[in-house]
Amino acid sequence: MKPVVTMYGIPNCDTIRKARVWLDSHAILWRFHNYKKEGVDAEQLSHWVDQLGWEALLNKRGTTWRKLTDVEKEGLNRERAIMLMCENPSMIKRPVLIVDEMIELGFSEQQYAGIFD
């Protein structure tokens, strides 16, 4: 039985593009969840944070994070990180890949090969 694969992200992200090409070139069926159009809720983020940790999930390298004020960045904890990611889905590291019940974060060819090959 083939795994159920969902990729979460934003379509114009270079890493998302690379991951999509890899999945397609390996004939893996997948569904794309676009944060910009479909959003992401606190319950889903809370589940991911439980699995991955909010520090891993929150992208502090992107322009969305850098545009926040120092006050918005202060006192960052699990709940505030989830709130910020709900309000600004671009702050979620990409891609988040769900394979059946397994959650993977980011993309590298070696990482995906280990999951699917």
C-alpha positions as CSV (number, residue, x, y, z in Angstrom):
1,M,0.0,0.0,0.0
2,K,1.4,3.4,-1.0
3,P,1.8,6.0,1.8
4,V,-0.5,9.0,2.0
5,V,1.8,12.0,1.4
6,T,0.9,15.6,2.1
7,M,3.4,18.5,1.6
8,Y,2.7,21.7,3.5
9,G,4.2,25.0,2.4
10,I,4.0,27.9,0.0
11,P,4.3,27.4,-3.7
12,N,6.9,30.0,-4.5
13,C,9.5,28.6,-2.0
14,D,12.6,27.3,-3.6
15,T,12.9,24.4,-1.2
16,I,9.3,23.4,-1.9
17,R,10.0,23.4,-5.6
18,K,13.0,21.1,-5.1
19,A,11.0,18.7,-2.9
20,R,8.1,18.7,-5.4
21,V,10.5,17.8,-8.3
22,W,12.1,15.0,-6.2
23,L,8.7,13.5,-5.3
24,D,7.5,13.7,-8.9
25,S,10.8,12.2,-10.3
26,H,10.4,9.3,-7.9
27,A,6.7,8.7,-8.9
28,I,5.4,9.4,-5.5
29,L,1.8,10.6,-5.3
30,W,1.4,13.6,-3.0
31,R,-1.0,16.4,-2.2
32,F,0.0,20.0,-1.6
33,H,-1.4,22.1,1.2
34,N,-0.8,25.8,0.4
35,Y,-0.6,27.8,3.7
36,K,-1.4,31.0,1.8
37,K,-4.8,29.7,0.4
38,E,-5.7,27.0,2.9
39,G,-4.2,28.3,6.1
40,V,-3.0,26.3,9.1
41,D,-4.7,26.2,12.5
42,A,-3.3,26.2,16.0
43,E,-4.4,22.6,16.6
44,Q,-2.4,21.3,13.6
45,L,0.6,23.4,14.6
46,S,0.4,22.2,18.2
47,H,0.5,18.6,17.0
48,W,3.6,19.4,14.9
49,V,5.2,21.3,17.7
50,D,4.6,18.2,20.0
51,Q,6.5,16.1,17.4
52,L,9.2,18.5,16.3
53,G,9.5,21.3,18.9
54,W,8.6,24.9,18.2
55,E,12.2,25.9,17.9
56,A,12.7,23.6,14.9
57,L,9.4,24.6,13.2
58,L,9.7,28.3,13.5
59,N,11.8,29.8,10.7
60,K,13.9,32.6,12.1
61,R,15.9,33.1,8.9
62,G,13.1,34.3,6.7
63,T,12.0,37.9,5.9
64,T,8.7,37.5,7.8
65,W,10.6,36.9,11.1
66,R,13.0,39.7,10.4
67,K,10.1,42.1,9.9
68,L,8.7,41.5,13.4
69,T,9.4,44.1,16.0
70,D,11.6,43.3,19.0
71,V,8.5,43.4,21.2
72,E,6.9,40.7,19.0
73,K,9.9,38.5,19.3
74,E,10.2,39.0,23.1
75,G,9.2,36.2,25.5
76,L,8.9,33.6,22.8
77,N,7.6,30.3,24.0
78,R,5.5,27.5,22.7
79,E,2.2,29.3,22.7
80,R,3.5,32.5,21.2
81,A,5.4,30.6,18.5
82,I,2.2,28.8,17.5
83,M,0.3,32.1,17.5
84,L,2.9,33.7,15.3
85,M,3.0,30.8,12.9
86,C,-0.8,30.8,12.7
87,E,-0.8,34.5,11.9
88,N,2.2,34.3,9.6
89,P,2.4,30.8,7.9
90,S,5.5,32.0,6.0
91,M,7.3,31.6,9.4
92,I,6.9,27.8,9.3
93,K,10.0,26.0,8.1
94,R,9.3,24.3,4.8
95,P,8.3,21.9,3.7
96,V,6.5,20.0,6.4
97,L,5.9,16.6,4.9
98,I,3.4,14.2,6.4
99,V,3.9,10.6,5.3
100,D,1.1,8.5,6.8
101,E,1.6,9.5,10.5
102,M,5.2,10.5,10.2
103,I,6.2,14.2,10.2
104,E,9.3,15.3,8.3
105,L,10.7,18.9,8.3
106,G,12.8,20.4,5.5
107,F,14.1,18.8,2.3
108,S,17.3,17.1,1.2
109,E,17.6,14.3,-1.4
110,Q,19.2,12.0,1.2
111,Q,16.4,12.7,3.7
112,Y,13.7,11.9,1.2
113,A,15.5,8.9,-0.1
114,G,15.6,7.5,3.4
115,I,11.9,8.0,3.7
116,F,10.8,6.6,0.4
117,D,13.5,4.3,-1.0
